């Protein structure tokens, strides 16, 4: 099952990540200064995910295809992972449109508490390697 995960970096910046049921990272939310703002961005993502005109197909260089999801009220909400092939990006965008509106967010208890010095979030083993590049953005 797809799910949103809200993370907190060492600098105190929150962002949401959307994973599909196989653990593939589909979207990385824009940085937010508060947990509530990140939760609001998840709600905006759910509301805008099925509206095709809210997506833009992008290519930053050869073999680096991605897409962005925007909100009419907030602007850029999230960007996808990078894909080597344009058709792979388009398939991921379709999966995002299907999964994002109904994907649950991890319970707040699993989200890093504001007092935790390392900002760690509990995720399934094996996902951390995929999380690292997204969190470095």
Secondary structure, 3 states (H helix, E strand, C coil): CCEEEEEECCCCCEEEEEECCCCCEEEEECCECCHHHHHHHHHHHHHHCCCHHHEEEEEEECCEEEEEEEECCCEEEEEECCECCHHHHHHHHHHHHHHCCCCEECCHHHCCCCCCCCCCCCCCCCCHHHHHHHHHC
